[in-house]
Amino acid sequence: MEKIILTGDRPTGRLHLGHYVGSLRRRVELQNSGEFDKIYVMIADAQALTDNADNPEKVRQNVIEVALDYLSVGIDPTKTTIFIQSQVPELTELAFYYMNLVTVSRVQRNPTVKTEIKMRNFEQSIPVGFFCYPVSQASDITAFKATTVPVGEDQAPMIELTREIVARFNNIYGPTLIEPEILLPDNAACLRLPGTDGKAKMSKSLGNCIYLSDTPKEVAKKVKSMYTDPLHLNINDPGHLEGNTPFIYLDAFSRPEHFEKYLPEYKSLDELKDHYTRGGLGDGTVKKLLLNIIEEELQPLRERRAYYEQHIPEVYDILKKGSETAREAAGKTLDEVRRAMKIDYFDDPELIAEQAARFAAQAKK
Ligand code: TRP
């Protein structure tokens, strides 16, 4: 069986460090591992419109932002198909068929959807399209026969639902679709990087994000103002690591060689943590180390971004070609789906003959 990746992001804002450690960095590793036969990365504009129907311009602007973010992290269009969801209408068609295989109460139990409904004050009036986006996500994944979906943990309920839909589809219509596996980040800090204010998650509305497209000056300012340990007033006080944002970021970003390079007094993150909890280590030193590490990580991104920002028509061309490739792949799956569901009226050479024979036999009786 071919190993195929599909993943994607809603174009509702620029991508940030949370996206980077939670999925983007991994995607590039998987892309370069050579272990996968096909990789699709989708800009989920149709999904973004499910709760931004009145703001199409926002989605349109962010499609190019997300494309630049992808290219800048090193997603390579010669190895990965980058495409725009709405440009593959087969996905919408497939979602419509999947809606018959899912109950309303099943979607209502989806914890990610529940949280999102609360966050958007949709309790009284959920757009049907928004409510159905987990079903549409199952179609995104299965249209490409994806085996592997690298995403953050908030997406786990979607993959679970996808697997249920696949099982139900194959059971009713015969083996057609592939059940995908989720691939989560391997490090707890990467699973959910907190915002710079220490809140559970980076989120544009909370203004606690470090964006991949931030300038060195912006990054420095944000790191300096990071939330640490409110009880650590004097350097010599013992510090607490729990909920200490710079340390959580170090868990996500630092490698042993960073210590040798930027803070040779410590051999490892564990030594640094020990000193902090004992007392005698200031937040400034920790933040300075973190800033050096983040900057080292972001610098190559900025160089690639600078190129693509000056070659915008080339970026749209990448998206157009990617969308054509994706459409072809999804089209093949849809042919199989239509056949399995018995809605391939004009592609079944036997259908007309069978029906003609049936009515002829009836007439003779
Ligand atoms: N829901 C994802 C997000 O919020 C985007 C997405 C849409 C997706 N379809 C997908 C992710 C399929 C993985 C697989 O960013």
Residues whose N, C-alpha, C, O or C-beta is under 5 A from the ligand:
A	BS01	LIG	L6 T7 G8 D9 R10 A44 Q47 Q137 D140 I141 V151
